[in-house]
Amino acid sequence: MLELTVCLDAEAEVPLYQQLYEHLAGQIRCGMLKKGDRLPGKRNLAGQLAVAVNTVDTAYQMLVAEGYLEARERSGFFVLEYAGAPVWEGLAAEQAEAEKEAPPSPAPRFDLSTGAVDTALFPFRTWGRLQKELLYNGEELLRHGHRQGDMELRRELAEYLRSYRGVVCTPGQIVVGAGVEYLLSATISFTVSVVFNYLASMRYVFTHKEGMSRRREFVIFVVLSVIGLLINDALMFVGTTLLGISYLITKVFATAVVMVYNFVTRKKFLDAGDTPVTEAAGLME
């Protein structure tokens, strides 16, 4: 079933059913909707477009009457062949690109690569049964997991590394990500964010403490930022996983808490301010 993108203007003089009819007929004539494509159900499309079901039904019936669609009992509406429909440019480009591809090379006699699965030996039935059991019984799969990856997975990875690779590590030292590129981009973005916040904060918000080196100041800033990140992760875990609060509300609350934490701790450890000693010295002068 196709997903249609239709824009209807409720304030136009043309009725909504007429607008929908013209849009679908135009897509069939230009070849974007081709023979055999199944259109969305009347109720589904009506809900998507926020119109009455009768509006969609009228447009479909007009298309059926003019030979654009075929109504099949208990199956829906299907596009009929339109003799004057040109090949859609996007489809033609894809077909031309596919024709340019080199023919597949013959399969090797012995495949020693580690990036493929032997379909002849793969237990598809067992895999399907386990997937169903996990989806029915594992509600945590539909929630946001830990930022480093699920604890169960990291625990098994740590055991695997110890048993088969001789690497001794804890689950807390393992980070699961969608590839090395993703992990590198996340690390770089966090580093750039910390450096930018440090420069902006110490220039426009806080006053540099006399006697504190810039290196020590930056190290303290980084440590406080990492602690703030951990506080954010802890609040997200408690809110979404333990308390079942929606992700958006938990995210707003965690962000507010971390913002207050960042300002208070940086003010305390990095800002010179006007201490009582300096104020008394100024009065004596």
Secondary structure per residue as TSV (DSSP state, phi and psi in degrees):
chain	resnum	aa	ss	phi	psi
A	1	M	-	360.0	137.1
A	2	L	-	-83.3	156.4
A	3	E	-	-107.2	111.8
A	4	L	-	-92.4	142.9
A	5	T	-	-112.2	102.2
A	6	V	-	-125.1	134.5
A	7	C	-	-112.7	115.3
A	8	L	-	-108.8	140.3
A	9	D	-	-105.6	107.5
A	10	A	T	-70.0	-19.8
A	11	E	T	-93.1	-2.3
A	12	A	S	-75.3	158.2
A	13	E	S	-72.8	-25.8
A	14	V	S	-74.0	131.3
A	15	P	-	-59.1	155.0
A	16	L	H	-62.9	-41.1
A	17	Y	H	-64.1	-34.3
A	18	Q	H	-68.5	-39.5
A	19	Q	H	-62.6	-43.4
A	20	L	H	-65.9	-41.6
A	21	Y	H	-60.3	-47.4
A	22	E	H	-64.1	-38.1
A	23	H	H	-65.3	-47.6
A	24	L	H	-68.4	-40.9
A	25	A	H	-62.8	-38.9
A	26	G	H	-65.0	-39.2
A	27	Q	H	-67.2	-34.2
A	28	I	H	-70.1	-41.1
A	29	R	H	-66.9	-35.3
A	30	C	H	-86.7	-4.7
A	31	G	T	94.1	0.4
A	32	M	S	-69.5	-33.5
A	33	L	S	-105.8	117.7
A	34	K	-	-110.5	173.3
A	35	K	T	-57.8	131.5
A	36	G	T	94.8	-11.8
A	37	D	-	-67.1	134.7
A	38	R	B	-96.3	125.8
A	39	L	-	-81.0	157.6
A	40	P	-	-61.3	154.6
A	41	G	-	-62.9	158.1
A	42	K	H	-61.2	-43.2
A	43	R	H	-68.8	-41.0
A	44	N	H	-63.8	-46.3
A	45	L	H	-68.1	-36.2
A	46	A	H	-63.9	-41.1
A	47	G	H	-66.8	-35.8
A	48	Q	H	-67.4	-39.4
A	49	L	H	-92.1	-4.7
A	50	A	T	59.5	46.3
A	51	V	-	-128.2	173.4
A	52	A	-	-74.2	153.7
A	53	V	H	-63.5	-34.4
A	54	N	H	-62.2	-31.0
A	55	T	H	-64.2	-47.2
A	56	V	H	-67.3	-41.0
A	57	D	H	-62.8	-40.8
A	58	T	H	-63.2	-43.0
A	59	A	H	-64.3	-42.1
A	60	Y	H	-63.8	-42.5
A	61	Q	H	-65.7	-34.6
A	62	M	H	-65.4	-40.1
A	63	L	H	-67.3	-36.0
A	64	V	H	-66.6	-43.2
A	65	A	H	-64.0	-30.4
A	66	E	T	-95.7	5.0
A	67	G	T	85.6	14.3
A	68	Y	S	-84.2	-35.0
A	69	L	E	-123.7	162.8
A	70	E	E	-127.2	126.7
A	71	A	E	-91.8	119.2
A	72	R	E	-110.1	130.5
A	73	E	T	-61.1	128.3
A	74	R	T	62.3	15.7
A	75	S	T	-124.4	-31.7
A	76	G	E	118.4	-158.7
A	77	F	E	-111.6	132.4
A	78	F	E	-124.6	146.4
A	79	V	E	-76.4	133.2
A	80	L	-	-91.9	163.8
A	81	E	-	-68.8	131.5
A	82	Y	-	-111.7	117.7
A	83	A	T	-62.3	-36.2
A	84	G	T	-92.7	12.2
A	85	A	-	-77.8	122.4
A	86	P	-	-76.8	164.0
A	87	V	-	-72.7	128.9
A	88	W	-	-60.5	135.1
A	89	E	H	-58.1	-40.4
A	90	G	H	-64.7	-40.6
A	91	L	H	-68.2	-38.6
A	92	A	H	-64.3	-40.7
A	93	A	H	-64.1	-40.4
A	94	E	H	-64.7	-41.5
A	95	Q	H	-65.4	-40.4
A	96	A	H	-64.9	-39.2
A	97	E	H	-66.8	-38.1
A	98	A	H	-66.8	-35.1
A	99	E	H	-68.7	-26.6
A	100	K	H	-77.3	-17.4
A	101	E	S	-64.1	144.4
A	102	A	-	-69.0	147.8
A	103	P	-	-62.9	146.8
A	104	P	-	-63.3	140.1
A	105	S	-	-74.2	152.5
A	106	P	-	-62.8	144.5
A	107	A	-	-64.4	137.9
A	108	P	-	-69.1	155.3
A	109	R	S	-69.3	-41.1
A	110	F	S	-127.0	115.8
A	111	D	-	-98.8	108.3
A	112	L	-	-100.9	9.4
A	113	S	-	-71.4	154.7
A	114	T	S	-102.0	3.6
A	115	G	S	-102.3	14.0
A	116	A	-	-132.4	163.7
A	117	V	-	-120.0	134.6
A	118	D	-	-76.0	104.0
A	119	T	T	-65.5	-21.5
A	120	A	T	-72.8	-24.9
A	121	L	T	-108.4	-6.9
A	122	F	-	-72.7	131.5
A	123	P	-	-82.4	82.6
A	124	F	H	-63.7	-40.2
A	125	R	H	-64.9	-44.8
A	126	T	H	-63.6	-41.7
A	127	W	H	-62.0	-44.0
A	128	G	H	-64.5	-40.4
A	129	R	H	-64.5	-42.0
A	130	L	H	-66.3	-37.3
A	131	Q	H	-62.5	-43.3
A	132	K	H	-63.7	-43.2
A	133	E	H	-62.2	-40.8
A	134	L	H	-66.8	-40.7
A	135	L	H	-69.4	-34.6
A	136	Y	H	-78.7	-34.6
A	137	N	H	-106.6	-13.7
A	138	G	-	-105.7	82.8
A	139	E	G	-65.5	-24.9
A	140	E	G	-66.4	-17.6
A	141	L	G	-67.8	-21.9
A	142	L	G	-95.7	8.4
A	143	R	S	-116.3	166.6
A	144	H	-	-74.7	123.0
A	145	G	-	-84.5	-171.7
A	146	H	-	-66.4	148.6
A	147	R	T	-61.4	-34.3
A	148	Q	T	-82.9	-8.2
A	149	G	-	114.9	158.0
A	150	D	-	-60.3	140.4
A	151	M	H	-62.0	-40.1
A	152	E	H	-60.7	-42.0
A	153	L	H	-66.5	-43.9
A	154	R	H	-66.8	-32.6
A	155	R	H	-67.2	-41.9
A	156	E	H	-67.6	-37.2
A	157	L	H	-64.9	-40.6
A	158	A	H	-62.7	-39.8
A	159	E	H	-66.7	-40.0
A	160	Y	H	-64.0	-44.3
A	161	L	I	-63.1	-36.4
A	162	R	I	-70.4	-39.3
A	163	S	I	-79.1	-40.7
A	164	Y	I	-108.0	-18.7
A	165	R	I	-118.0	-7.0
A	166	G	-	70.6	21.8
A	167	V	-	-100.6	121.0
A	168	V	-	-98.2	114.7
A	169	C	-	-151.5	166.7
A	170	T	-	-105.0	159.3
A	171	P	G	-58.2	-28.9
A	172	G	G	-68.9	-16.7
A	173	Q	G	-92.2	1.1
A	174	I	-	-106.0	134.6
A	175	V	-	-122.5	123.2
A	176	V	-	-100.9	124.6
A	177	G	-	-139.9	171.8
A	178	A	S	-85.0	60.1
A	179	G	-	99.5	161.5
A	180	V	H	-66.0	-36.2
A	181	E	H	-60.9	-41.3
A	182	Y	H	-64.4	-43.9
A	183	L	H	-64.8	-40.7
A	184	L	H	-65.5	-42.2
A	185	S	H	-64.6	-38.3
A	186	A	H	-66.1	-40.6
A	187	T	H	-65.4	-43.5
A	188	I	H	-65.8	-42.1
A	189	S	H	-64.0	-39.6
A	190	F	H	-65.9	-41.4
A	191	T	H	-63.6	-45.8
A	192	V	H	-62.4	-40.8
A	193	S	H	-62.9	-43.2
A	194	V	H	-64.7	-44.2
A	195	V	H	-64.3	-44.3
A	196	F	H	-63.4	-45.0
A	197	N	H	-62.8	-37.3
A	198	Y	H	-63.4	-49.9
A	199	L	H	-63.2	-43.7
A	200	A	H	-67.9	-41.3
A	201	S	H	-66.4	-45.1
A	202	M	H	-76.0	-13.6
A	203	R	H	-95.7	-38.4
A	204	Y	H	-114.3	-17.4
A	205	V	T	-111.9	-51.8
A	206	F	-	-109.4	162.2
A	207	T	-	-107.0	133.7
A	208	H	-	-65.2	134.7
A	209	K	-	-77.3	129.9
A	210	E	T	-67.4	137.2
A	211	G	T	90.6	-10.5
A	212	M	-	-99.4	124.5
A	213	S	-	-69.4	155.6
A	214	R	H	-65.1	-34.0
A	215	R	H	-64.0	-47.4
A	216	R	H	-64.7	-38.1
A	217	E	H	-61.5	-43.9
A	218	F	H	-67.4	-38.9
A	219	V	H	-62.2	-44.3
A	220	I	H	-62.4	-40.6
A	221	F	H	-61.9	-43.1
A	222	V	H	-65.0	-43.7
A	223	V	H	-61.0	-44.4
A	224	L	H	-63.8	-36.5
A	225	S	H	-66.7	-41.4
A	226	V	H	-64.8	-40.7
A	227	I	H	-61.8	-40.2
A	228	G	H	-62.7	-37.8
A	229	L	H	-65.0	-40.3
A	230	L	H	-66.1	-38.3
A	231	I	H	-62.8	-41.4
A	232	N	H	-61.0	-45.1
A	233	D	H	-63.3	-40.5
A	234	A	H	-64.7	-43.1
A	235	L	H	-65.7	-39.2
A	236	M	H	-64.9	-40.2
A	237	F	I	-66.0	-45.2
A	238	V	I	-65.2	-44.2
A	239	G	I	-69.1	-48.5
A	240	T	I	-83.8	-38.6
A	241	T	I	-90.6	-49.5
A	242	L	I	-83.2	-41.7
A	243	L	S	-96.7	-15.3
A	244	G	-	72.7	22.7
A	245	I	-	-77.3	150.9
A	246	S	-	-61.3	152.2
A	247	Y	H	-63.2	-41.1
A	248	L	H	-64.3	-46.7
A	249	I	H	-64.2	-43.2
A	250	T	H	-63.0	-39.6
A	251	K	H	-65.0	-42.4
A	252	V	H	-63.5	-44.5
A	253	F	H	-64.1	-45.9
A	254	A	H	-63.0	-40.1
A	255	T	H	-63.4	-42.1
A	256	A	H	-63.3	-43.5
A	257	V	H	-63.0	-43.5
A	258	V	H	-67.4	-36.1
A	259	M	H	-62.7	-44.7
A	260	V	H	-64.0	-42.6
A	261	Y	H	-60.7	-45.6
A	262	N	H	-60.9	-43.4
A	263	F	H	-67.7	-44.7
A	264	V	H	-66.0	-47.1
A	265	T	H	-69.1	-39.6
A	266	R	H	-68.1	-35.6
A	267	K	H	-63.8	-38.4
A	268	K	H	-75.2	-44.3
A	269	F	H	-96.0	-20.9
A	270	L	T	-118.5	-22.6
A	271	D	-	-88.3	132.4
A	272	A	-	-70.0	-50.5
A	273	G	-	64.8	-168.3
A	274	D	-	-112.0	94.3
A	275	T	-	-73.8	161.1
A	276	P	H	-58.2	-33.0
A	277	V	H	-66.6	-44.3
A	278	T	H	-67.6	-35.9
A	279	E	H	-64.4	-42.4
A	280	A	H	-65.4	-38.4
A	281	A	H	-64.0	-38.4
A	282	G	H	-66.8	-35.0
A	283	L	H	-69.5	-37.1
A	284	M	H	-66.8	-35.3
A	285	E	-	-68.9	360.0
